[in-house]
Structures are given as C-alpha cells and as structure tokens.
C-alpha cells in the first residue's frame, strides 16, 4: 500500500517534513538541521543516504524526482527549494 502524496504548500512545511525525515531515517539531531546546514559535512548524509532521501521524497510528493536536481543540493535549503519547485511545477 503506497502512501498518499502529502500537500506541501510552502517552504516551511517542506522544511518541517524534511527535518522529520532526516531525524527518522538518519538519526540526525534536529538541533543540527538548519536551512544552511550542509547535508554531507554537517549532517553526515552520504550518497547512499541521499538516494534513500530522494526515494522518500518521491513517496511523499507523489512526483517523479530527477536525481540530477538533487545532485546539486548541498544544503537543507537546497533540498527544500528543489522540493518546492517540484510540487509547484
């Protein structure tokens, strides 16, 4: 049973949802998750984790996500912006 896509209306909702995912999936301390936090350097998200993150975001948004878009993402804000553009395209 697949999860129903969730409505993500604004960047704040996306940030909050992303924070929950990072905490749940990768055990990232939420105090470290800020818009400027670097995924690899600050949050210790590696390339395999990034693939898992994209898969989770695809489930949440119900949209196909181009991995190339997320290869350029370096910060939490980059991911928020990419998801925002995806759901508002």
PyMOL commands that set and color helices and strands:
alter all, ss='L'
color gray80, all
select helices_A, chain A and resi 11-26+30-32+47-61+67-71+76-87
alter helices_A, ss='H'
color red, helices_A
deselect
rebuild
show_as cartoon
